[in-house]
Amino acid sequence: MTSTASSPSHIDVKQIGERVVAASEPFKKLAESMHQVIVGQDDLINGMLLGLLSNGHLLIEGVPGLAKTTAVACLAGGIKTGFQRLQFTPDLLPADLIGTLVYQPQDSTFVVQKGPIFSNIILADEINRAPAKVQSALLEAMQERQVTIGRETFKLPTPFLVLATQNPIEQEGTYPLPEAQVDRFMLKIVVDYPTRAQERQILDRMASTSVSADVEPVMEPEAIAAARALVDEIYIDDKIKEYIVDLVFATREPARFDLDLENLIQYGGSPRATINLTIASRARAFLDGRGYVVPQDVKDVALQILRHRVIVTFEAEAEEKTSDDVVREILDHVKVP
């Protein structure tokens, strides 16, 4: 990540802000295009844009029928780039994902046949239905942004974004992701039911036998690379950096912040949480058209960054306390600069 001066001049921040206002317009148009198909689900759409800007992958959790798959397809449709939907099943093999060597009998050689992972936006539908080897193959590709087939290593295309969905209510025939692998996802978005007014909107818009979910492309892939470079330039004050570190440390050592949570937290956030919280806060400021980060940016993204990294104890589960409850309490009590 590009470093910036700790106290840039007002002119520098203003210049960055002007560039951010112009560069963020295509992303606002992309969100508007997606909302023409998707009713509500602001957290999901904003989370996908944050992941796109931050070069980070998303884990999307929600019961069936909440437009998770449709939202990802709309995101891909709004960008002139490749898209692959992978339906994860218990009989899937790593080769079905990354590709394999195919024997050519005519000249007795093996040639590489690349798998569907070689695309830009990957929808890993119901990731927890695939066995551990397939999950590991996907997560390695996410982390390294490259795959090895035979003796050759191949770089994955840019941009490369994985959006994995999982169903929280069905456990039969699933292989839950281990915590260490879940930590590879930058954001975890929990998709909830729409409001009654939104449900009526969905009825009016979707209750037809000929519903189109097509989204007109509004952005080139080059715009994403340029926006990511600009996100790295967004100014973040030292006091806000300290606030980010405090939030993550509060998940590990809550007593230092006068929080009575030690019996509820088994493991806190890793340094990856600190890094991702910083990048996502800058991306949040970018989407708001600002060249600097404010504390509210951090608070807006903290739950999505930390909820899957804070592992609660059995005692917390007995008290019906979730990681979301713990993170919200930390956000309420850690001093804001």
C-alpha positions as CSV (number, residue, x, y, z in Angstrom):
1,M,0.0,0.0,0.0
2,T,1.3,3.4,-0.9
3,S,2.4,5.5,2.1
4,T,1.4,9.1,2.4
5,A,2.8,12.0,4.5
6,S,1.6,12.1,8.1
7,S,0.5,15.7,7.8
8,P,0.0,16.8,4.2
9,S,-0.8,20.4,3.4
10,H,-4.5,21.4,3.0
11,I,-3.8,21.9,-0.7
12,D,-2.6,18.3,-1.1
13,V,-5.8,16.9,0.5
14,K,-8.0,19.3,-1.5
15,Q,-6.3,18.1,-4.8
16,I,-6.7,14.5,-3.8
17,G,-10.4,15.2,-3.0
18,E,-11.0,16.8,-6.4
19,R,-9.6,13.7,-8.1
20,V,-11.6,11.4,-5.9
21,V,-14.9,13.2,-6.7
22,A,-14.2,12.6,-10.4
23,A,-13.0,9.0,-10.1
24,S,-15.8,8.0,-7.8
25,E,-18.6,8.9,-10.3
26,P,-18.4,5.6,-12.3
27,F,-18.8,3.7,-9.0
28,K,-21.9,5.7,-8.1
29,K,-23.3,4.9,-11.5
30,L,-22.5,1.2,-11.0
31,A,-24.4,1.3,-7.7
32,E,-27.4,3.0,-9.3
33,S,-27.4,0.4,-12.1
34,M,-27.4,-2.4,-9.6
35,H,-30.2,-0.8,-7.7
36,Q,-32.3,-0.9,-10.8
37,V,-32.4,-4.6,-10.4
38,I,-31.8,-5.1,-6.7
39,V,-34.3,-3.7,-4.2
40,G,-32.6,-2.5,-1.0
41,Q,-29.6,-4.6,0.1
42,D,-27.5,-1.4,0.5
43,D,-24.9,-3.2,2.8
44,L,-24.4,-5.9,0.2
45,I,-24.0,-3.5,-2.7
46,N,-21.7,-1.1,-0.7
47,G,-19.7,-4.1,0.5
48,M,-19.1,-5.3,-3.1
49,L,-17.9,-1.9,-4.1
50,L,-15.6,-1.7,-1.1
51,G,-14.2,-5.1,-2.1
52,L,-13.7,-4.0,-5.7
53,L,-11.9,-0.8,-4.6
54,S,-9.8,-2.5,-1.9
55,N,-8.8,-5.5,-3.9
56,G,-10.3,-7.8,-1.3
57,H,-12.6,-10.8,-1.5
58,L,-16.1,-11.1,0.1
59,L,-17.9,-13.8,2.0
60,I,-21.6,-13.3,1.7
61,E,-23.9,-15.1,4.2
62,G,-27.7,-15.2,4.0
63,V,-30.6,-17.6,3.6
64,P,-31.7,-18.6,0.1
65,G,-33.7,-16.1,-2.0
66,L,-32.2,-12.8,-0.9
67,A,-30.6,-11.9,-4.3
68,K,-27.0,-12.8,-3.3
69,T,-26.3,-14.4,-6.7
70,T,-28.3,-11.8,-8.6
71,A,-26.3,-9.0,-7.0
72,V,-23.0,-10.5,-7.9
73,A,-24.2,-11.0,-11.5
74,C,-25.3,-7.4,-11.6
75,L,-21.9,-6.3,-10.4
76,A,-20.2,-8.3,-13.1
77,G,-22.6,-7.0,-15.7
78,G,-21.9,-3.4,-14.8
79,I,-18.2,-3.8,-15.6
80,K,-16.8,-4.8,-19.0
81,T,-15.0,-7.8,-17.6
82,G,-15.2,-11.6,-17.2
83,F,-17.6,-13.4,-14.9
84,Q,-17.8,-17.0,-13.8
85,R,-20.4,-18.6,-11.6
86,L,-19.2,-21.7,-9.8
87,Q,-21.7,-23.9,-8.1
88,F,-19.9,-25.7,-5.3
89,T,-20.9,-29.3,-4.7
90,P,-19.6,-32.1,-2.5
91,D,-18.2,-33.9,-5.6
92,L,-16.3,-30.9,-7.0
93,L,-12.5,-31.5,-7.5
94,P,-9.7,-28.8,-7.4
95,A,-9.1,-29.5,-11.1
96,D,-12.7,-28.5,-11.9
97,L,-11.8,-25.1,-10.5
98,I,-8.2,-24.3,-11.5
99,G,-7.8,-26.6,-14.5
100,T,-5.7,-29.6,-15.4
101,L,-3.3,-31.2,-17.8
102,V,-5.0,-32.9,-20.8
103,Y,-3.2,-35.6,-22.7
104,Q,-3.0,-35.1,-26.5
105,P,-2.6,-38.6,-28.1
106,Q,-1.7,-37.3,-31.5
107,D,1.7,-35.9,-30.4
108,S,1.9,-37.7,-26.9
109,T,2.0,-34.4,-25.0
110,F,0.1,-32.8,-22.2
111,V,-1.4,-29.4,-22.6
112,V,-2.8,-27.1,-20.0
113,Q,-6.6,-26.6,-19.9
114,K,-7.3,-23.6,-17.7
115,G,-10.3,-23.8,-15.4
116,P,-13.1,-21.3,-14.7
117,I,-11.0,-19.6,-12.0
118,F,-9.3,-17.7,-14.9
119,S,-11.8,-14.9,-14.9
120,N,-12.2,-11.5,-13.3
121,I,-15.2,-11.8,-11.0
122,I,-15.8,-15.2,-9.5
123,L,-19.1,-16.2,-7.8
124,A,-18.3,-19.1,-5.5
125,D,-21.9,-20.2,-4.8
126,E,-22.4,-22.1,-1.6
127,I,-18.6,-22.4,-0.9
128,N,-19.3,-24.5,2.3
129,R,-20.7,-27.3,0.1
130,A,-17.3,-28.1,-1.4
131,P,-14.8,-30.3,0.3
132,A,-11.7,-28.9,2.0
133,K,-9.3,-29.5,-1.0
134,V,-11.5,-27.4,-3.3
135,Q,-11.9,-24.7,-0.7
136,S,-8.1,-24.6,-0.2
137,A,-7.5,-24.4,-3.9
138,L,-9.8,-21.4,-4.2
139,L,-8.4,-19.7,-1.1
140,E,-4.8,-20.2,-2.3
141,A,-5.8,-18.5,-5.6
142,M,-7.4,-15.7,-3.7
143,Q,-4.3,-15.1,-1.6
144,E,-1.5,-15.6,-4.2
145,R,-3.6,-14.5,-7.2
146,Q,-1.9,-17.3,-9.1
147,V,-2.4,-21.1,-9.6
148,T,-0.1,-23.9,-10.4
149,I,-1.1,-26.5,-13.0
150,G,1.4,-29.3,-13.4
151,R,4.8,-27.6,-13.3
152,E,3.6,-24.2,-14.6
153,T,2.4,-21.3,-12.5
154,F,-0.1,-18.9,-14.1
155,K,-1.0,-15.4,-12.9
156,L,-4.7,-14.7,-12.6
157,P,-6.2,-11.8,-14.5
158,T,-6.7,-8.3,-13.0
159,P,-9.0,-7.4,-11.5
160,F,-9.6,-10.6,-9.7
161,L,-12.4,-10.7,-7.1
162,V,-14.0,-13.7,-5.4
163,L,-17.5,-13.3,-3.9
164,A,-18.3,-16.5,-2.0
165,T,-21.8,-17.2,-0.7
166,Q,-22.8,-19.5,2.1
167,N,-26.2,-20.6,3.6
168,P,-26.1,-20.3,7.4
169,I,-29.2,-22.5,8.1
170,E,-28.4,-25.7,6.2
171,Q,-25.6,-27.8,7.8
172,E,-26.2,-31.2,6.2
173,G,-23.7,-32.0,3.4
174,T,-21.6,-28.9,4.2
175,Y,-17.9,-28.4,5.0
176,P,-17.7,-25.3,7.2
177,L,-14.7,-23.0,6.4
178,P,-12.0,-23.1,9.1
179,E,-11.4,-19.8,10.9
180,A,-7.9,-19.5,9.3
181,Q,-9.4,-19.7,5.9
182,V,-12.3,-17.3,6.7
183,D,-9.7,-14.8,7.7
184,R,-8.6,-14.6,4.0
185,F,-11.8,-12.8,3.2
186,M,-11.5,-9.1,3.6
187,L,-15.2,-8.5,4.3
188,K,-18.1,-10.7,5.6
189,I,-21.5,-9.4,4.5
190,V,-24.6,-10.7,6.3
191,V,-27.6,-10.4,4.1
192,D,-30.9,-10.0,5.9
193,Y,-34.6,-10.1,4.9
194,P,-35.9,-6.9,3.2
195,T,-38.3,-4.6,4.9
196,R,-42.1,-4.9,4.2
197,A,-41.9,-1.8,1.9
198,Q,-39.0,-3.3,0.0
199,E,-40.8,-6.7,-0.2
200,R,-43.7,-4.9,-1.9
201,Q,-41.3,-3.3,-4.3
202,I,-39.8,-6.7,-5.1
203,L,-43.3,-8.0,-5.8
204,D,-44.1,-5.2,-8.2
205,R,-40.8,-5.5,-10.0
206,M,-40.1,-9.2,-10.0
207,A,-43.4,-11.0,-10.0
208,S,-43.4,-11.8,-13.7
209,T,-42.4,-14.7,-15.9
210,S,-40.1,-12.5,-18.0
211,V,-37.9,-10.6,-15.5
212,S,-34.6,-9.2,-16.9
213,A,-31.6,-8.9,-14.5
214,D,-29.3,-7.4,-17.1
215,V,-27.2,-4.4,-16.2
216,E,-25.6,-2.2,-18.8
217,P,-21.8,-1.9,-18.5
218,V,-20.9,1.5,-17.0
219,M,-17.2,0.9,-16.2
220,E,-14.0,-0.3,-17.8
221,P,-11.6,-2.5,-15.9
222,E,-8.9,0.2,-16.3
223,A,-11.1,2.5,-14.1
224,I,-10.8,0.0,-11.2
225,A,-7.0,0.0,-11.4
226,A,-6.9,3.8,-11.4
227,A,-9.4,4.1,-8.6
228,R,-7.4,1.6,-6.4
229,A,-4.2,3.7,-6.9
230,L,-6.1,6.8,-5.8
231,V,-7.6,5.0,-2.8
232,D,-4.0,4.4,-1.6
233,E,-3.4,8.2,-1.8
234,I,-6.3,9.1,0.5
235,Y,-5.1,10.8,3.6
236,I,-5.5,9.1,6.9
237,D,-4.5,11.0,10.1
238,D,-2.3,9.4,12.7
239,K,-5.1,9.7,15.3
240,I,-7.4,7.6,13.1
241,K,-4.6,5.1,12.6
242,E,-4.3,4.8,16.4
243,Y,-8.1,4.4,16.6
244,I,-7.9,1.5,14.1
245,V,-5.2,-0.2,16.1
246,D,-7.2,0.3,19.3
247,L,-10.3,-1.3,17.8
248,V,-8.3,-4.4,16.8
249,F,-6.4,-4.6,20.1
250,A,-9.7,-4.3,21.9
251,T,-10.7,-7.6,20.3
252,R,-7.6,-9.2,21.8
253,E,-7.2,-7.4,25.1
254,P,-10.6,-5.9,26.0
255,A,-9.7,-5.3,29.6
256,R,-7.2,-2.6,28.5
257,F,-10.2,-0.6,27.3
258,D,-12.4,-1.3,30.3
259,L,-14.4,-3.8,28.4
260,D,-15.8,-6.8,30.3
261,L,-15.5,-9.1,27.2
262,E,-12.6,-11.4,28.1
263,N,-14.9,-14.4,28.8
264,L,-16.7,-13.9,25.6
265,I,-13.8,-13.7,23.1
266,Q,-11.7,-16.7,22.3
267,Y,-9.6,-15.2,19.5
268,G,-9.4,-11.6,18.4
269,G,-8.6,-10.0,15.1
270,S,-5.2,-10.6,13.4
271,P,-2.9,-8.0,11.9
272,R,-4.7,-8.6,8.6
273,A,-7.8,-7.1,10.3
274,T,-5.8,-3.9,11.0
275,I,-4.5,-3.7,7.4
276,N,-8.0,-4.4,5.9
277,L,-9.7,-1.9,8.2
278,T,-7.3,0.8,7.0
279,I,-7.8,0.0,3.3
280,A,-11.5,-0.3,3.6
281,S,-11.8,3.0,5.5
282,R,-10.0,4.7,2.6
283,A,-12.3,3.0,0.1
284,R,-15.3,4.2,2.1
285,A,-14.0,7.8,2.0
286,F,-13.5,7.3,-1.8
287,L,-17.1,6.3,-2.3
288,D,-18.2,9.4,-0.4
289,G,-16.0,11.6,-2.7
290,R,-13.5,12.6,0.0
291,G,-9.7,12.7,-0.1
292,Y,-9.4,12.0,3.7
293,V,-10.7,9.5,6.2
294,V,-12.9,10.4,9.1
295,P,-13.7,8.2,12.1
296,Q,-17.1,7.4,10.8
297,D,-15.6,5.7,7.8
298,V,-13.8,3.3,10.2
299,K,-17.0,2.7,12.1
300,D,-19.0,2.1,8.9
301,V,-16.7,-0.8,7.8
302,A,-15.5,-2.2,11.1
303,L,-18.3,-4.7,11.6
304,Q,-17.9,-6.2,8.1
305,I,-14.1,-6.4,8.6
306,L,-14.1,-7.8,12.2
307,R,-17.2,-10.0,12.5
308,H,-15.6,-13.1,11.0
309,R,-12.3,-12.5,12.7
310,V,-13.6,-12.3,16.3
311,I,-14.2,-15.9,17.5
312,V,-16.5,-16.1,20.5
313,T,-16.3,-18.6,23.4
314,F,-18.8,-21.3,24.4
315,E,-19.8,-19.0,27.2
316,A,-20.7,-16.3,24.7
317,E,-22.8,-18.8,22.8
318,A,-24.5,-19.8,26.0
319,E,-25.4,-16.2,26.6
320,E,-26.6,-15.9,23.0
321,K,-23.9,-13.4,22.2
322,T,-22.6,-13.3,18.7
323,S,-19.4,-11.8,17.3
324,D,-21.5,-9.0,15.9
325,D,-22.6,-8.2,19.5
326,V,-19.0,-8.1,20.7
327,V,-17.8,-5.9,17.8
328,R,-20.7,-3.5,18.3
329,E,-19.9,-3.2,22.0
330,I,-16.2,-2.5,21.2
331,L,-17.3,0.2,18.7
332,D,-19.5,1.8,21.4
333,H,-16.8,1.9,24.0
334,V,-13.4,2.5,22.3
335,K,-12.7,6.3,22.4
336,V,-13.2,8.0,19.0
337,P,-10.6,10.6,18.0
